Amino acid sequence: MFDLQSSWWELPARAAVIYVALLVMVRFSGRRTVGQFTPFDLLVVMLLSESVSSSLNAGEESVTGGLLAAATLVALNIVIAYVTSHSEKMQHLVEGRAVLIGRNGEIFQDVLKRHRVPLSDVEQSLREADCDQGDMKYACLEADGQISILKEASSPPLPAKSLGQR
């Protein structure tokens, strides 16, 4: 139950390789995959975890082996979080940057296609921001996959005196 069937260092090495490989795959799969799971995305994540499980544990069925692999994954996650919080370059490399997808009422279709973002997601974000497309100053695809909308500043209402009212 607690005896390892393989070398103690093999499980952390496997966990590290799989962690880095999955991090790269998820990072390059697109922002929308990370930010908002569709049923298809959820299915892919579940199948992805199942597909790497045997590679991760090398057939190891001991409690010690499972805990060693899990501890390695948690430790790697802590290290990545620490590095990205202390290095802007690493943060952009791992997490990405916001991308401008629209300005002054114009939505950039080519940018949406490049980042695999459907126009309907931008339209939904406009509705959620209570903003007509013509009133949009900026639309950004954030690094986490969310779409942020910044409205044009509306002119303040005129004082009643200037309208000839008392």
Protein Blocks (a to p, Z undefined) as FASTA:
>chain_A
ZZcfbdfklmmmmmmmmmmmmmmmmmmnojklmmpccfklmmmmmmmmmmmmmmmnnopa
bfklmmmmmmmmmmmmmmmmmmmmmomklmmmmnopaddfbeehiacfklmmmnopafkl
mmmmmmmnopafklpmbdcddfkopacdddddddddddfklnopZZ
